[in-house]
Amino acid sequence: MMTSIRPRLRKPAWNALAGLLFAVAWLVRGGPLWWVSILAVIATAVRAISLYRMGAADTDEGALAGSRADERQRQLSLRSRSLACNLAAVASFVGLTAAIAVNAPWWWPFLVILAVIGFGYLLGLSTYGVAEEGQADDAGIP
């Protein structure tokens, strides 16, 4: 699917989709705060337009916004996401521990977050892990 979308449009499209889903959630929620959905749509449009314009620039930020990052930028992004995952795991564990300690009924969302993080980690290991090892190139040489 991503190959059918031009690289410069990928990040703005994902941001627009996420922002519109957020706006719809506020609209469906209803009540006196339904108007927050309008603010979410406006903020989403501004963000998508700025990402699209930034994608044309010949800078590091432009390369990231235009989905044409080099190896150094991809490595930095990978490390940043790894740190974010580790912090989310620690924060959810601390929340779970605190909720259990005070016998609170809101412990289960922290457990769900930990389970999703653990599943994602195992999925990453199985997807990107080391493949089956074949015979070494020099195995037949005495």
C-alpha positions in Angstrom: 0.0 0.0 0.0 2.7 2.5 0.9 4.4 2.0 -2.5 1.3 3.4 -4.2 1.6 6.7 -2.2 4.4 9.1 -3.2 7.1 9.3 -0.5 6.4 13.0 0.1 2.8 12.3 0.8 3.2 9.4 3.2 3.8 11.2 6.5 1.2 13.9 5.8 -1.3 11.2 4.9 -0.7 9.2 8.1 -0.9 12.4 10.2 -4.1 13.4 8.5 -5.6 9.9 9.1 -4.6 9.9 12.7 -5.9 13.4 13.3 -9.2 12.7 11.6 -9.7 9.6 13.7 -9.0 11.7 16.8 -11.5 14.3 15.7 -14.1 11.7 15.0 -13.6 10.2 18.5 -14.3 13.7 20.0 -17.4 14.1 17.8 -18.7 10.6 18.6 -18.2 11.3 22.3 -20.5 14.3 22.0 -21.5 16.2 25.1 -20.4 19.8 25.7 -16.9 19.2 24.3 -17.9 18.1 20.8 -16.3 21.3 19.5 -12.9 19.9 20.3 -13.3 17.9 17.1 -13.2 21.1 15.1 -10.0 22.1 16.7 -8.5 18.7 16.0 -9.4 19.0 12.3 -7.8 22.4 12.1 -4.7 21.3 13.9 -4.5 18.2 11.6 -4.8 20.2 8.5 -2.1 22.6 9.6 0.2 19.7 10.5 -0.4 17.9 7.3 0.2 21.0 5.2 3.4 21.8 7.1 4.7 18.3 6.7 4.0 18.4 3.0 5.8 21.7 2.6 8.7 20.6 4.8 9.1 17.4 2.7 10.2 19.6 -0.3 13.1 21.1 1.7 16.7 19.8 1.2 17.4 19.5 4.9 17.5 16.7 7.5 14.0 17.6 8.6 12.8 17.7 5.0 14.2 14.3 4.3 12.4 12.9 7.4 9.1 14.6 6.4 9.5 13.5 2.8 10.2 9.8 3.8 13.6 9.8 2.2 15.8 9.5 5.3 19.3 8.2 5.0 20.9 5.4 7.1 22.0 7.7 9.8 18.6 9.2 10.2 16.9 5.8 10.2 19.3 4.6 12.9 18.5 7.7 15.0 14.8 7.0 14.6 15.2 3.4 15.5 17.1 4.3 18.7 14.6 6.9 19.6 11.7 4.5 19.2 13.6 1.9 21.3 14.1 4.4 24.1 10.4 5.4 23.9 9.4 1.7 24.1 11.7 1.2 27.1 10.2 4.2 28.9 6.7 3.1 28.2 7.5 -0.3 29.6 9.0 1.2 32.8 6.1 3.7 33.2 3.4 1.0 32.7 5.2 -1.3 35.2 5.4 1.5 37.8 1.7 2.3 37.2 0.8 -1.4 37.6 2.8 -1.7 40.7 1.3 1.4 42.2 -2.2 0.4 41.4 -1.7 -3.0 42.9 -0.1 -1.5 46.0 -3.1 0.8 46.7 -5.6 -2.0 45.7 -7.0 0.2 42.9 -9.4 -1.1 40.3 -7.5 0.7 37.5 -4.6 -1.7 37.3 -5.7 -3.5 34.2 -4.8 -0.8 31.6 -1.2 -0.9 32.7 -1.2 -4.7 32.4 -2.6 -4.4 28.9 0.1 -1.9 27.9 2.8 -4.2 29.3 1.3 -7.1 27.4 1.2 -5.2 24.1 4.9 -4.1 24.6 5.9 -7.7 25.4 4.0 -9.0 22.3 5.6 -6.3 20.1 9.0 -7.2 21.4 8.5 -10.9 20.7 7.0 -10.1 17.3 10.1 -8.0 16.5 12.4 -10.8 17.5 10.6 -13.3 15.3 10.4 -10.9 12.4 13.8 -9.2 12.5 15.7 -11.8 14.5 18.5 -14.0 13.2 17.5 -16.4 10.5 18.4 -20.1 10.5 22.1 -20.5 10.2 23.3 -22.3 7.1 26.5 -24.0 6.5 29.6 -21.7 6.7 31.3 -20.9 3.4 34.5 -22.5 4.4 33.0 -25.6 6.1 34.3 -28.0 3.3 37.9 -26.8 3.6 40.1 -28.9 5.9 
